[in-house]
Amino acid sequence: MSTAVLNLPGISSNLPALNVQGCLTFFMCSDGVSRVAVRGLLNRLNISAALPRARTPLAALRRAIGECVYNDNLWPKTNRKNRLLIRPLDKRQGYALVEESADYYTNKLVHTQVGYIKMLRDGTIEFSSECQANQTFCDNVVIKHQIFVDLLSKQALSDLLYSVLIRNFDCVTLKPGGGLYQFPEKHYDSWVSFCQEINGCVVPGRKEPVIYTLKHDMDEQAASAIIAAIKREVSSRSEEIKEDIYSGGLKERTIKKRRKEAESLLNKVRQIETLCSTSLPELHGMLDNLTEYHGGLSLLDSATSGESDES
C-alpha cells in the first residue's frame, strides 16, 4: 500500500493516534439514471436532498439527436471526410443538421443544412422532409427524446449525490471544487446501500454510474486533511453568506435557510473536533458571527430586521 504524505500549511502535525476509521467516496456519473425513480427513492427512504430539475424538452431533443447521429450513426454523410454538426435554429425552436465539408479551391469550410428537427408548442417533434426520408432516424429520435426527458444529466446526478452526502452523511469535501468526499465510518453501510439503490434507478440499456467508497484509518494525515477541508468549507461558505447579507434584499425565507446552513456547519465542526480530538476556535468565531446574538441582534437577524424596515 502506498502512502500519500500531505503537506498542509497551518495544520498541526501533533495530532494523537486515532483508533477509528473514516470513509472516502468519489464517483463517475452517467446519464442513465431516471429522475422519476430517484424522486420515488428519496421519498421512500426519507432522505433529504435537492432533486435536480428535469431536462427541458428542447435539451432532451438535442441529446437524443446527438446520440442518434454520433453514437448510433443513423444519419449517413455524403462524404466520409465531412463532419455532421448539430446547430440550434434561429428562434431556438429546434436543431439543424449541418454537413461541414472542405472547399479545396478556396481552402474554406462549407456548411450545408441537410435537415432540421423542430419542437412544436404542443410537445410534438417535427422533422424536415430530408429527415422524413430516413424513417429509422426519426423513430429513434422520438424514442430517445422520451427517455432523455426523464434521465438526469451527469452533472445533475453528481449534484444530487453531493446534496445527499452533505445533508445526510456528515460529509466534508476534501478536494477544492468537489470530487472527493470524506464521511464517518458509521455511515458506511447506509451510503453503500443508497448507492446500490441509485443503480437500481438506471433505465434498462443505459450505463450505470460508478461510485467508489473506501474505508481508511483515521491517522494523523487523514485528520489533517479533514481539518483542512472543514476550514476551507467554513471559511468559503461563511464569506458567501456574509456577502448575501450585505448585498441586501434577502427575503425572510432565504435568511432562515442561511441560518439553518450556518448552524449545520457549526454542528459539523463540533463533530470533526470530537473525531479528530482537536479544537477549532477560529471556525466557531466565523459561524458565531452569523448565528449568535451580539448586542441583542445577530448578523442574520440584522438582515431580517433591515428587510422588514424597507418594507
BELWO-V178772 format. One record per backbone hydrogen bond with DSSP energy under -0.5 kcal/mol. CO is the residue of the C=O (numbers start at 0). NH is the residue of the N-H. Records with the same first field share a line. If there is no record, write none. Layout:
# BELWO-V178772
CO->NH  NH
This chain:
# BELWO-V178772
1->3
2->4
3->5
5->7
6->8
7->10
9->11
17->19
19->217
20->184
21->215
22->182
23->213
24->180
25->211
26->28
27->209
31->202
32->151
33->37
34->38
35->39
36->40
37->41
38->42
39->43
40->44
41->45  46
48->50
55->59
56->60
57->61
58->62
59->63
60->64
61->65
62->66
63->67
64->68
65->69  70
66->70  71
67->73
73->75
78->81
82->84  99
84->86  97
86->95
88->91
92->118
93->88
94->116
95->86  97
96->113  114
97->84  99
98->100  111
99->82
100->109
101->103
102->106  107
107->102
109->100  111
111->98
114->96
115->127
116->94
117->119  125
119->122
123->119
125->117
127->131
128->132
130->133
132->134
133->137
134->138
135->139
136->140
137->141
138->142
139->143
140->144
141->145
142->146
143->147
144->148
145->149
146->149  150
148->54
149->34
152->156
153->157
154->158
155->159
156->160
157->161
158->162
159->163
160->164
161->165
162->166
163->167
164->168  170
171->173  181
173->175
174->177
179->173  174
180->24
181->171
182->22
183->186
184->187
186->190
187->191
188->192
189->193
190->194
191->195
192->196
193->197
194->198
195->199
197->200
198->201
200->33
202->205
208->210
209->27  211
211->25
213->23
215->21
216->218
217->17
218->222
219->223
220->224
221->225
222->226
223->227
224->228
225->229
226->230
227->231
228->232
229->233
230->234
231->235
232->236
233->237
234->238
235->239
236->240
237->241
238->242
239->243
240->244
241->245
242->246
243->247
244->247
250->254
251->255
252->256
253->257
254->258
255->259
256->260
257->261
258->262
259->263
260->264
261->265
262->266
263->267
264->268
265->269
266->270
267->271
268->272
269->273
270->274
271->275
272->276  277
273->276
279->282  283
280->284
281->285
282->286
283->287
284->288
286->289  290
287->291
288->298
289->299
293->296
296->293
297->301
298->302
299->303
300->304
301->305
302->306
303->307
304->308
305->309
306->310
